[in-house]
Each structure stands twice: as structure tokens, then as C-alpha cells.
Amino acid sequence: MKGGIGKGLGAIAAIALGAMILYAPACPQECESNRDCARGEYCAFETGVCAPPGVCQERPEACTEIYDPVCGCDEETYDNACFAAMAGVSILHEGECERRQ
């Protein structure tokens, strides 16, 4: 069967004691730094902004080895956006960071 209850709404349907209960996903928690987020999460800022407010997002546990460099808000180059997120760093811009002189 295609589709289903809550399809496209981000809801998960659960049947408990003959009653249907819908669970909506929690709203992302706003943050100012990684310290404001739960373990395994980081404070993700809008790309290019690198300043609060941000939203707590899960840190990936694994990333693909595709080289698509991004410059992190810490001015370090990461192989791709996933590796930056794994390190708990938001993205300053796509491409490698400029070398400091």
C-alpha cells in the first residue's frame, strides 16, 4: 500500500490499545553554541552567518568519502558538509577556506 497516515506531515502513527495516537516531531531547539545542545548534537547556524541563533541538529556518525570541500565557521576546510557537521562546525561557505598568511 502506498501512502499512509501522516504521509508528508512528518507524523508517526502508533496504535495503542485500539486508539490511534499521532506523534508530531519536536520543534528544533534554538541554540547559541554547541553547549546548548544535547549530546550527539551541535548548534547549526545558517550557512555564511556563523552566529546565533542556530538550531540543534544531530551530528552524523558516518560520512561518505566524496570530496566536496566546505569552509567551516572555524576557518578550517572539511572534505564535505557532513564532515563539518560531524565535527560540530557550521559552514561559512562552499569551497576550501582561504589560506591564512
N, C-alpha and C positions, 0 to 999 in steps of 0.2 A: 504494500500500500504506500503510495506516495503521499507526502504532506503529513499532516498530523496536528494534534492540538498544540497550539502555541508556535507553530512554524512561522519563522520570520519575526516573531515577537521577542525572542530571546528568553522565553519562559520554558521551564521544565515541568512537565506534568507528572504528578505522582498520584497513585491510587492508594488510599489508606482507609481501611475499614469501610469500604464501599463508597467513600466520598472522594471526589476529585479535588485535589489541592494544587494550586498553581504557585510556583516559586519564581519570582522575578529576580534577575541578577541584581546584586547590590550595586549602588552607585559608586563610581570610583572615589576613593578617599583623596581629598586635596592635600597637598604637602608643600613644604618649603625646602626640605632637604631629605636625603635618604634616611635620616634618623626618625622622620615622621612616619615611615612605612614599616610594615610587618617584616619579619624575617623572610628572606627569599623574594623581596620586592625592592624596587628602587623608585625614587621620585623622578618621573619622566617630565621634562619640560618640552614646550613647543620647539620644534626644530628651528635653530637660529636665534632663539631667545635666551636660553641658558639661564633663566631667572624665574623665581616663583611668580605665580603659583604653578604647581605641577600636579600630576596625578600619580598615585601609587600604581605601579604595574609590576607584574611578575617578572623576575629575572629568568631568562631562558636557561635551561640546564644543558642544552647542546645546540650547536650552530652548524650550518653547512660550511664547507670549506671553499665557498665561492668568493673570489676577491672582487669586492665592490666597495672600495675604501670610503670611509667617512671620517671626518674630523670631529672628535668628541669635545664637549664643553671643557674638558681638562686639557685641551690643545694637544692631545695625543691622537695619532692615526690608528684606526681599528680596521681590520680586514673587511668587515661589513657591519651593518647596523645591529645585527644580532650579537656580535661580539662586544659591541659597546654596551648594549643592554645587559649582557651577562656580567659585565664589569660594573654595572650600576651607573653608567655615564650616558647623558643625553647627547644629542647630535647638534654640533654647531653648524656644520654644512657638509654636503656631499663632497667626496674627493679627499685627497690627502691634506693634512694640515701643512701650512707653510712652515718651512724650517726657520727656527729662531737663529738669529745671528749674534 
